[in-house]
């Protein structure tokens, strides 16, 4: 018979309720799911509603009764995160990052750790306690930072390299604290550390060799059965075995998970494995974030807010300054370095592990460990906010530099086309303009997009069109046309309306999400609004008709007729009883131009 008083069932009810009900509610008000899970943990944990269970027994069913019971699931979430990251990488890419990993990553950890240790030593901690606590606080959160930054952007690559070194260094740090303990065996502790590292390297080598030989055969057999359940079981088996192997050798289990992901990424089954394990990763990471929230003692925070705030700011400022400086020295752009520095400023989930080891070794007192545990939980909660702050700082830095350097490029707006939004669609428009030798200039607010486009030879400026001064600098009154390709429906409508008020005769061609959005753009003053759904359906229809054997000419003519018919309906919805008035420019290949304004 089902026992609703079962601890496991009660905890599962709370976790699934958070994932299925609370987090979508946070998403509707645009609050990060990371913060949502942490706040849920604080609410249902032992310092929240859980503290009221003795006087209100009914609360037992909506609180987590045993925080330690769900910690293995939280650790499994981090393991699956590193596994999924490994699936996105390759050995070649990892090798190309070796300088960042073992150069910048090592220097960042040691530099920030020693600076924090020096400050803590001056506050009265022992040498061993200051070193242990400094290294613990110098670690940054793999579980929160990487889902925010990814691993493909410039910021994500830098963050991943440093986080990877920190994960590799976790076990040596733990053994170092053991050697520094007052009751440590002196030289024996260092010998034990060397032996552990030797076993760890041997285990990694065995995993690489064995994985390359066995995994392709294993997944081939699973694929032949055409059973998703068997494929999932094989995937989880590989992750767990690799994690247990590195854990048994004395390394962190997440190192084994990363290796498993790398090995599967080299096979043709990595896409299927990634898709089938994604739901488990998301839910398990949610459990981890709930455990972080459960460590937030709100009463303790209220009564000690000043020292907690000061300690949190100290850690974040030191780490941000060290990380930013090292990335700049390694050649990173100022904006990239600043964004990565701010993003990596908070402590880590592994900080909690190192704090526990330092306390068990007698290097820090229980009250000191409890204080810095709260600081770590606060820092983890603030990480999504730090990500937004870092992005804002990076945009400010890059905007200042780009706008100073790009004023001469603005002259190309004269007699050219301005493309605002230089992603996939903007690049295609630019390609067609270049093919016909027509001048253009692109504008984008994503510095990574701008840098990538410039490396490809495109004429692009960095700038945020929500700022009126940038739009003023574009001198749109001298442009031939304005193309809006941003993936932001509200901003596109607002910008079309604003520019139409300034430049009544400028052709404004805008990308629309659908017919309804296209109607809004027409009302705002767009000359043409091109719905993505409309164009994709027309292209699909064209291919079908041609493949059915119809002549290309009549097919193209019918496509044009259908396009005109659908545009007319959209304009009727927009309340336009005639074609919009705007200046059409016919290019005179002899060097001039002819303006034509429709009646």
C-alpha positions, 0 to 999 in steps of 0.5 A: 500500500502507498505510504504518503508518510514515506520520507522519499515520497514526500521529498520527491513531491516537493522537488517535482512540484518545484520543477513542474509548478514553481519554476514555470511561474518564475519563468513567466515573470522572467526570473532565472530558474536558477534563482527560482530553485534556490528560493524554493530550497530556502522556503521548504528547507530546515531554515524555512517552512521546515522549522515550523513542522513540529508545531504544524505537522501538515507542513511535513508534506510540502517541506524536505524532511532530510536535506542530506538524503537528496544530496546524492541526486544533487551530485548526480546533477553536476555529474550529468552537467559535466557529461553533457559538456563533454558531449559538446567538446572534442579532444582536439578542442580540449587540447587547443584550450590547454594554455587557458586551462593550465595557464590562466586557470591555474594562475587564477585559482592560485592568485585569487586563493593566495590574495584571499588567504592573505586577507583572511590571515590578517583577520586572525586565522591560522596559516593553514586555515587561511590557505584552506579557506582562500582556496575554497573561496577562489573556486567558482560554480561549474553547475551555475556558470556553464549553463549561463555562459555555455562553452562556445562564446568567448566568455563561455570558453574562458569560463570553461577553461578555468572551471575545468582546472578547478575541477581537476584541482579539487582533490589535490586541494583536499589532500593539501588541506589534509597535509596542513592539518595540525594532526597531519602526518607531515611528509606522509601526507605529501606522499599520499597526495603524489600516490593519488595523483599517479593512480588518477592519471593511470585511471584516466589513461585506462578510461581513454583507451577502454572507451575508444575500444568499447563504446562504439561497439556498445552503442552500436548494439544498443542502437540495433535494438531500437529501444530508447530505454536500452540506449538511455540505460547504456548512456547512464551506465557509461557516466556512472562507471566513469565517475566511479572509476575516477572517484575510486582513484582519488579524483573527482567523479565529475572528471570521469563524467567529462571524460565519458562525454568526450569519448561518446562525442567522438562516436556517431551516437553523441546527438542521441545520447545528448537528447536522451539524457537532457531531461535527467540533467535538468531535473538533477541540477534543479535538485542541486540548486534546491540543496543550495537554497536549503543552506540559507539560514534567513534568521542568521542572514538578517542578524549578521547582514553587514559582515555577510555582505562585506565578506561576499563583496570582498570575495567577489571583488578579488576574484573578479579583479584577478580573473579579468586581469589574467584574461586581459594579459592572455589576450582576451578583449576588455569586454570579454575579460570583464564579463568573465571576471564578474560571472566567475566572482561568486564561490562554488558548490565545491567550496562547500566540500572544501569548507567541510574538509577544512573544518574536519581537519581542524583548520577552521572552527565550526562557527567560521565554517558556518559563516562562510557556508552562508556566504557561499550560498548567498554568492551562488544565489547571486550568480545569475545577477552577476551574469547580467551585471557582467554582460552590462559591463562588457557592453559598456566597455565594448560600446565605448571602444567601438563607438570611438573607433567606428565613427569613420565607418558611419560615413558608409551609411551615406547612400548605403543600406543599414542592417540592424541585427547581424545574426543569421538573417542579417548576414544573408541580407549582407551577402546578397548586397555584396553580391550586387556590389551595393554598400551596407553597414550592419549594427549588432548589440552582441559583441561576439556576433560583431567580432565573428562578422568582422573576421568574416570580412563584413562591415559591422558596428557594435551598438545598442539601438535602444540608445537614441544617440546611436540611432542619431549617429546612423544618419538614416536620412542619408541611407538608401534603406533600413533592414530590421532583422532583430529577433525581438518583436517589440523592439522591431515595432518600436524602432520602425515607428520611431524611424518612420517619424524621423524619415518619412520616405525611407524604405524600412524592410522588417523581419516579422515573426508571423502575420500578426507581427507583420501587421503591427510593423505595417501599422508602425510604418514599415514599408515591407514586413516579411513573416518568417512563417510565410516565406518558409511555407512558400519555399517549401511549396515551391520545392514540392511543386517542382519535385512533382514535375511542374515547370519552374516558370509557372511555379515561381509565378504562382508563388509570387501571386500567393505572396502578394495575396497573403501580403494584401491580407496582412495589410488589410488586417493592419488597416492599410487600404493602399500601398504604403508611400515610400521612396523606391530607389532604382540603381543606375549602373552608370553611377546615378540613381532614380527615385520613384514614389508610388501613388 
